[in-house]
Amino acid sequence: MTFILVLSLLKAVYLPEHGADPEYGQGAIERNELAHREIEPFVWLIAVPPPDDASEWQCRLNAAVDPAHGSFRVVEATADEKKKVESGEIRLQR
């Protein structure tokens, strides 16, 4: 029997507090061991295992940052973003 792990693609937007280091947001993504790619400043595409619920992953990422530094808003990636990842135009990293 073969098992296939299906990952979903979400978009994580980091909202840093004034003067906070933007790398702090990426650190939270890396601490959650998610494949990711920053597609614009403070915006990452992230591949997540189930549950693929954006609000659940928003809570997980926010638990990995000090609110004094910033917070995340997580939404589903657009169809175009998903297509670019699937085609390899956007390559995720660990």
C-alpha positions as CSV (number, residue, x, y, z in Angstrom):
1,M,0.0,0.0,0.0
2,T,1.3,3.4,-0.9
3,F,0.6,6.6,1.1
4,I,0.8,10.0,-0.5
5,L,1.2,13.0,1.7
6,V,-0.9,15.8,0.1
7,L,0.3,19.3,0.9
8,S,-1.8,22.4,0.5
9,L,-0.5,25.8,-0.5
10,L,-1.3,28.8,1.7
11,K,-0.1,32.4,1.7
12,A,1.3,33.9,4.9
13,V,1.5,37.6,5.3
14,Y,3.7,38.9,8.1
15,L,2.6,42.2,9.7
16,P,5.7,43.4,11.6
17,E,5.5,45.9,14.3
18,H,7.4,49.2,13.6
19,G,11.1,48.5,13.7
20,A,10.8,44.7,13.9
21,D,13.1,42.5,11.9
22,P,11.3,41.0,8.9
23,E,13.5,37.9,9.2
24,Y,11.6,37.2,12.4
25,G,8.6,36.2,10.4
26,Q,10.5,33.8,8.2
27,G,11.9,32.3,11.3
28,A,8.4,31.4,12.5
29,I,7.8,29.6,9.2
30,E,11.0,27.7,9.5
31,R,10.3,26.8,13.1
32,N,7.1,25.1,11.8
33,E,9.3,23.2,9.3
34,L,7.2,24.4,6.3
35,A,8.4,24.5,2.7
36,H,8.2,28.2,1.7
37,R,9.1,30.9,-0.7
38,E,9.0,34.7,-0.1
39,I,7.2,36.1,-3.1
40,E,7.3,39.7,-2.0
41,P,8.4,41.5,1.2
42,F,6.6,40.0,4.2
43,V,4.6,37.5,2.0
44,W,5.4,33.8,1.8
45,L,3.8,30.9,0.0
46,I,3.8,27.9,2.4
47,A,3.1,24.2,1.8
48,V,1.2,22.8,4.8
49,P,0.1,19.3,5.7
50,P,-3.4,18.7,6.9
51,P,-5.2,20.4,8.5
52,D,-4.9,22.9,5.6
53,D,-7.2,25.3,7.3
54,A,-5.8,28.9,7.0
55,S,-7.1,30.0,10.4
56,E,-5.4,27.0,12.0
57,W,-2.1,27.8,10.4
58,Q,-2.5,31.4,11.3
59,C,-2.8,30.4,14.9
60,R,0.3,28.1,14.6
61,L,2.5,30.8,13.0
62,N,1.3,33.4,15.5
63,A,2.2,31.1,18.4
64,A,5.7,31.0,17.0
65,V,6.2,34.8,17.2
66,D,6.2,37.3,20.0
67,P,3.2,39.7,19.4
68,A,5.6,42.6,20.2
69,H,7.4,41.8,17.0
70,G,4.4,41.2,14.7
71,S,1.7,38.8,13.6
72,F,0.6,36.7,10.6
73,R,-2.5,36.7,8.5
74,V,-2.9,33.4,6.5
75,V,-5.1,32.9,3.5
76,E,-5.4,30.4,0.7
77,A,-3.0,30.9,-2.2
78,T,-4.5,32.1,-5.4
79,A,-5.0,29.7,-8.4
80,D,-2.2,31.5,-10.2
81,E,0.2,31.1,-7.3
82,K,-0.7,27.4,-7.0
83,K,-0.1,27.0,-10.8
84,K,3.3,28.7,-10.5
85,V,4.4,26.3,-7.7
86,E,3.1,23.3,-9.5
87,S,4.9,24.3,-12.8
88,G,8.1,25.0,-10.9
89,E,8.1,28.7,-11.8
90,I,8.1,29.3,-8.0
91,R,10.3,26.8,-6.1
92,L,9.7,26.3,-2.4
93,Q,12.6,25.7,0.0
94,R,12.9,24.3,3.5
